[in-house]
Amino acid sequence: MTAPVRFPRFFVTSTAPCPYLPGRTERKVFTELRGSHADALNDALSRIGFRRSQTVAYRPSCIECSACISVRVVAGEFQPSGTQRKDLKRNSDLEVTLCRPWSTVEQFDLLQRYLGVRHPGGGMASMDEVDFSDMVEHTPVTSYVVEYREPSLDGITPGRLVGACLTDRQGDGLSMIYSFYDPDHEARTGLGNFIIMDHIRRAGVMGLAYVYLGYWVEGSARMQYKVRYRPLERLTRSGWERISAEEQDELISAAVRARRSALPTPEGSGKDGVPGGQEQYRLAD
């Protein structure tokens, strides 16, 4: 008989500026993941909207806002759009490797280039190599780093690293904790889309139902890319529900309009998966 999972203790962070919507504040409820049942606890919490940051599982618990909505792609039914098919074809020669959760200088250098272009002034802009190592290596659950490399030039030396994703394997799916890629590669547009679609394909091969994309935040320009993957489910008060094709059409159209008319992103805005630093989860002695 399997021993029951011990009910975790939950805590709430202090209020801080919202990284997604200007002028709002956020707070999070969190608990520690540890011990032999960490995987099971992480699985259970992910199904009710929690995300993992190192040894902590957290979810928004804002007093006057519920804009952060957990979303996941139904992997077995995914149908790429025309643009997504082009991204798949353009990057189909990449060599994909599942690596143990161990950070490298090459990964960190790629992350720094990515952050400098896509998220300047964001929550990870000041991250050093030690912080990056902690993000990747401090995991109590089944995790790996998926590397995306260009073909080797000599058949011996590994090709150039152009993308990577820290990923958790859960009981019902893959959870993309944080992905990053070469933001200036002229010949490889759509790298971010390709990484997500590779995870969707990989989940299907592994017999897993979902790919968890984290939080979709209506009104946050950086979060709108998530509505482009069909079919998409969102977490509601009644549980997970599928977004209808008609509503998703409207959301995609709205995202395209917003992108075309978007103003420069406010400094400090971030991407889902950026927890704002582990210090917010430290408890007083």
C-alpha positions in Angstrom: 0.0 0.0 0.0 1.4 3.4 -1.0 1.9 5.8 1.9 -0.3 8.9 1.7 1.2 12.2 0.7 1.6 14.5 3.7 -0.7 17.5 3.4 1.6 20.5 2.8 1.8 23.8 4.6 0.9 26.8 2.5 2.2 30.3 2.9 1.5 33.7 1.3 4.1 36.1 0.0 4.1 39.8 0.6 2.4 42.1 -1.9 4.7 43.2 -4.8 4.2 45.0 -8.1 2.6 42.9 -10.8 5.1 41.8 -13.5 2.3 41.5 -16.1 -0.1 44.4 -15.7 1.1 47.9 -14.9 -0.4 49.5 -11.9 -1.5 46.3 -10.2 0.0 44.3 -7.4 0.5 40.6 -6.9 0.9 38.1 -4.1 1.4 34.3 -4.3 0.5 31.3 -2.2 3.2 28.7 -2.1 4.5 25.5 -0.5 7.7 23.6 -0.4 8.4 20.6 -2.6 10.6 18.0 -0.9 11.0 14.4 0.0 10.0 11.2 -1.8 6.5 12.5 -2.6 7.7 15.7 -4.3 6.7 14.4 -7.8 3.2 13.4 -6.7 2.6 16.7 -4.9 3.9 18.7 -7.8 1.5 16.7 -10.1 -1.5 17.3 -7.9 -0.7 21.0 -7.5 -0.1 21.6 -11.2 -3.6 20.4 -11.9 -5.0 23.2 -9.8 -2.9 25.9 -11.3 0.4 25.8 -9.4 3.8 26.3 -11.1 7.2 25.2 -9.9 10.2 27.5 -9.1 13.1 25.4 -7.8 11.9 23.7 -4.7 8.7 25.8 -4.4 5.2 25.4 -6.0 3.3 28.6 -6.2 0.2 30.2 -7.8 -1.2 33.8 -7.8 -3.4 34.7 -4.9 -4.1 38.3 -5.6 -6.8 40.1 -3.5 -8.5 42.1 -6.3 -7.4 40.4 -9.5 -7.8 37.0 -11.1 -6.2 37.8 -14.5 -3.7 34.9 -14.4 -5.3 31.8 -15.9 -3.6 28.5 -16.2 -3.6 27.0 -19.7 -2.6 23.7 -21.2 -2.5 22.3 -24.8 -4.2 19.0 -25.5 -1.2 17.3 -27.1 -2.9 14.5 -28.9 -5.3 16.8 -30.8 -2.9 19.6 -31.7 -3.2 20.9 -35.2 -0.6 23.5 -36.3 -1.6 26.6 -38.1 -0.1 27.6 -41.4 2.5 29.8 -39.7 3.3 27.1 -37.2 3.8 24.6 -40.0 6.3 27.0 -41.5 8.1 27.3 -38.2 8.3 23.5 -37.9 9.7 23.1 -41.4 12.2 26.0 -40.9 13.7 24.4 -37.8 13.2 20.7 -38.5 17.0 20.1 -38.9 17.6 21.1 -35.2 19.1 18.3 -33.1 17.1 17.9 -29.9 18.6 16.4 -26.8 17.2 15.7 -23.3 19.9 16.5 -20.8 20.0 16.1 -17.0 19.1 19.2 -15.1 22.7 20.5 -14.9 23.5 24.1 -16.0 26.3 25.0 -18.5 28.1 28.1 -19.5 26.7 27.8 -23.0 23.1 27.7 -21.7 23.7 30.7 -19.5 25.3 32.8 -22.3 22.3 32.0 -24.5 19.9 33.0 -21.7 21.7 36.3 -21.3 21.4 37.1 -25.0 17.7 36.2 -24.9 16.9 38.3 -21.8 18.8 41.3 -23.2 16.6 41.4 -26.3 13.2 40.0 -25.1 13.0 40.9 -21.4 15.4 43.8 -20.6 14.8 45.1 -17.1 12.7 42.0 -16.2 12.9 39.9 -13.1 15.8 37.8 -14.4 18.0 40.6 -15.9 20.3 40.6 -12.9 20.7 36.8 -12.8 24.3 35.5 -12.6 25.7 32.1 -13.2 25.0 30.9 -9.7 21.4 32.0 -9.9 21.0 30.2 -13.2 22.5 27.1 -11.7 20.1 27.2 -8.8 17.1 27.6 -11.2 18.1 24.5 -13.2 19.7 22.2 -10.7 17.6 22.8 -7.5 14.7 20.5 -8.5 13.1 17.9 -6.2 11.0 16.5 -9.2 11.6 14.8 -12.5 13.1 17.5 -14.7 15.5 17.9 -17.6 16.9 20.6 -19.9 15.9 20.1 -23.5 18.6 21.5 -25.8 18.1 22.6 -29.4 21.2 22.6 -31.5 22.1 23.3 -35.1 23.6 20.3 -37.0 27.3 19.6 -36.3 29.7 21.0 -38.8 32.1 18.2 -38.5 30.0 15.3 -37.2 31.9 15.3 -34.0 31.6 18.7 -32.2 28.1 19.5 -31.0 26.4 22.1 -33.1 25.5 25.6 -32.0 23.0 25.9 -29.1 20.1 28.0 -30.3 17.4 27.1 -27.8 16.7 25.4 -24.4 13.9 24.7 -22.1 13.8 23.6 -18.4 11.0 21.1 -18.4 9.2 19.0 -15.7 7.7 15.6 -16.6 4.5 15.2 -14.7 2.0 12.3 -14.5 -0.3 13.7 -17.2 2.0 16.0 -19.2 5.0 18.2 -19.7 5.3 21.5 -17.9 7.5 24.1 -19.6 9.1 25.8 -16.7 11.2 28.3 -18.7 12.3 28.4 -22.3 14.8 30.7 -24.1 16.4 30.9 -27.5 18.6 32.9 -29.8 16.6 36.1 -30.3 18.7 37.4 -33.2 19.1 34.4 -35.4 18.0 35.7 -38.8 17.6 32.3 -40.4 15.6 30.7 -37.6 12.5 32.8 -36.9 9.9 31.0 -34.9 12.3 29.3 -32.5 10.0 29.9 -29.5 7.1 28.4 -31.4 9.2 25.5 -32.5 10.2 24.7 -28.9 6.6 24.6 -27.7 5.5 22.5 -30.7 8.4 20.1 -30.1 7.1 19.7 -26.5 3.6 19.0 -27.8 5.0 16.3 -30.2 7.2 14.9 -27.4 4.2 14.7 -25.0 2.3 12.7 -27.6 5.1 10.3 -28.2 5.4 9.8 -24.4 1.7 9.1 -24.1 1.1 12.3 -22.1 -2.1 14.2 -22.5 -1.0 17.8 -22.0 1.7 20.5 -22.3 1.3 23.0 -19.5 2.2 26.6 -20.7 1.7 28.3 -17.4 -0.4 31.5 -17.1 -2.2 33.3 -19.8 -2.9 36.9 -18.7 -5.5 38.8 -20.7 -4.1 42.4 -21.3 -0.5 41.4 -21.1 1.1 41.5 -24.5 3.9 39.0 -23.6 1.3 36.3 -22.6 -0.8 36.4 -25.8 1.3 33.9 -27.8 -0.2 31.1 -25.7 -3.7 31.4 -27.3 -2.2 30.3 -30.6 -2.0 26.6 -29.7 -5.1 24.5 -30.4 -7.0 23.0 -28.7 -6.3 24.9 -25.5 -7.8 24.3 -22.1 -8.0 26.8 -19.2 -8.5 26.3 -15.5 -11.7 27.7 -14.1 -13.5 27.5 -10.8 -15.3 24.5 -12.1 -12.1 22.8 -13.3 -10.4 22.5 -16.7 -12.5 23.5 -19.7 -11.7 23.7 -23.4 -11.8 27.1 -25.0 -14.2 26.9 -28.0 -12.8 27.3 -31.5 -14.9 30.4 -31.9 -13.6 32.1 -28.7 -10.0 31.1 -29.6 -10.4 32.7 -33.0 -11.5 35.9 -31.3 -8.6 35.7 -28.8 -6.0 35.2 -31.6 -7.4 38.1 -33.6 -7.3 40.3 -30.6 -3.7 39.3 -29.9 -2.7 40.1 -33.5 -4.4 43.5 -33.3 -2.7 44.3 -30.0 0.7 43.2 -31.3 0.4 45.5 -34.3 -0.6 48.5 -32.2 1.5 47.7 -29.1 3.5 50.4 -27.3 6.9 49.6 -25.9 6.7 47.1 -23.1 7.1 48.7 -19.7 10.5 48.1 -18.0 10.3 45.2 -15.5 7.6 43.3 -17.3 8.2 39.6 -17.5 7.4 36.3 -18.9 5.5 33.5 -17.2 7.9 31.2 -15.3 9.8 34.2 -13.9 9.0 33.9 -10.2 10.6 37.3 -9.2 13.4 35.8 -7.2 13.5 33.0 -4.6 13.8 35.5 -1.8 10.1 36.1 -1.9 9.5 32.5 -0.7 11.8 32.6 2.3 10.1 32.3 5.6 11.2 34.1 8.7 13.2 32.0 11.2 
